[in-house]
């Protein structure tokens, strides 16, 4: 009986130790930059935008320690030709 309970405890500890954080939808081939305590990633779809065609801009902002950003206001400003 002692042997089986030790095996169960060992398996439980191994499962807990092996769990890692996973983020849904990581940005592939994204430009990455650290700004203060935040990691910022940006990419576009399609990878090479074409004049006159729609382009999606994908931006991911996360804490440098992997912390979830909760109740943190984020402001984005898009400008055309620097103006």
N, C-alpha and C positions, 0 to 999 in steps of 0.2 A: 504494500500500500504506500509506503514512504517513497519508493522508487517512482511510481506513476505520478504522484503529486509533485515530485521534484521535476519530472519531465514536463509536466503541464506548466509549472512556474517558469522553467527555463524557456519554453516556447513562447510564453506570454511576454517575458522580458525581451526575447529576441525580436518579436514582432513589434513591440513598442520602440525598441532601439533602432530598428530598420526603417521606421516610418519617417518620411521626409515631406517637406512642404512641396506642393505642386500647384502651379498657377495654371489656370485654364487658358488656352489661347496665347502662348508666348509669341512675341513678334519675331518673325524670321528675317534675317538679313537687315535688321534695324540699326539705325545710327544710334549709338548709346552715348550718354553724357551724364556726368554726375553734377548736379546743381545743389549746393548746400548739402542737406541731409536726404536728398532725393535722387533716385536713379530715374532718368528720363530716356525713353526709347521712342524713336519715330521712324516710320516707313510709309511708303505709298503703295497703292494698288491701282493700276499696274505699276511695276517696278520702274519703268521708264515712262513717265507721264507724257501725253501727246497733246499739243495745243488743239483746243476745240473739242476734246473728249473729256468725259467725266473722270475725275481722279478721287479716290478715297485716301484721306490722310489718317493714319492710325497712330495714336499717341498713347503710351503707357507710362504712368507715373507711380513709383513705388518707393517705400522707405529703403535706405541703404542696408538696414539690418533685416530686411524681409518683413518688416512690420506692415500691418494693414493700415491703410490711410482711412481714418474714420473721422468725420466732422472737421475736415481740413478744407477750407475754401480754396479752389483752384480757378484761376482766371487765365483764359487763352485769348490772345489777340492776333488775328490774321490780318496782314496788310498786303497791299499790292504795290510792288515796286518801291518798298521801303517807306511808304507814306502813310 
